[in-house]
């Protein structure tokens, strides 16, 4: 693949109408070019099929094939190099999947003259124009293209959106606990002891370009597949619409998060493994994001606290593109007590120490903490911690806040969070602890 090619792309677009308007030979002698797409829209993680068909009849002008993509900026082209002179038909059918994890770009199966597009900053959102052109052999040698040199052209648009389309699915109603502004909530009377027992240390972003809890989205007609749980008595039964290539969190928890973006129903599983015909997992929970339902008292979910995971993730689209996080964040502590605070529904401890944090405990960054010296992206996260706070959701390393991996993150910028000590936080009172 050549690099961005403004010359060829500009020529193709500029001359397309001229070719169509020019006098044409008989249909049997006409060179042809056709682009076929399996749909007009695609979202992150969804495969789509792209086809190129070009024909240069025998006895016609010696020609070469050029196919490529115009990016949403309307300026930059990526040209896929031709295989040389073409006499007769050529056909290519390619399946591509927009990736939202490293490396950025399109996964693909590459025929002879097709390669891959890898924008340096990931896949821009917007409409792409895929084109196939049949060009007189050698016509581009001087980086120019005359109207008579473009023998055939077809262009098809494809609109790409990220895994979660802003505004399509509201993540729970505005009055849901995750979306509640707790900046004015009273400080918990045991705040100092809770903070002390969580332990010294600083915030840590447990996400970045590679690390984090990934998620994927699927359409409403995604096939449901069987799933078996070893904590079946506290899991929502399957089948679940989990594609066989759904991303699985690294490390030991192996979470899989799938959002049906048509029904706005979230499917989350813990300790997931795909056997080739079904999914095996520890536990699973189904969340209708349109309502405020919680787990039955005492039940786990895909998270130890019985909470959903996706609503508490730090996501690139919110931080960088929207410039605002409007929900609480998920975080872990090294040791918890045997108890939980609503909306949590489950504990994962045998200790009754009242100074240990229960599942569902909510912390907030103190209002007096100056966020202005941090990078703007980090400020977005810190303002969310002041307004919505963060919720104890699992046992793990203390002060680790969770997010979704994205190749567009700048890990060096996220590292600024590591300079903020736990002493800058306080616990807010959101309800009594449920104990045995």
Protein Blocks (a to p, Z undefined) as FASTA:
>chain_A
ZZddfklmmmmmmmmmmmmmpccddfklpccdddddfbfbdcehiacdddddddddehia
cdddddddddfkomaccddddebjcedjddddddddddfbdcedjdddddfklccdddfk
bpaedddddddddddehklmnopacfklpmbdcddddddddfbdghkacghjfkbmklpc
fklgccdfklmmmmmmnogcddddfbdjkgccddddddfklccdddddfklmlcccdddd
ddfklccdehjlopacdddfklopacddehiadehjaccdfbdcdddfkbccdcdehiac
fbfnlpafklmpccfklmmmnopacbdcddddfbdcdddddfbfbdcdfbfbfkbccehi
acdddfklcfklpcfklmmmmmmmmmnopadfbdcdehiacddddfkbcfklmmmmmmpc
fklpccddfbdcddZZ
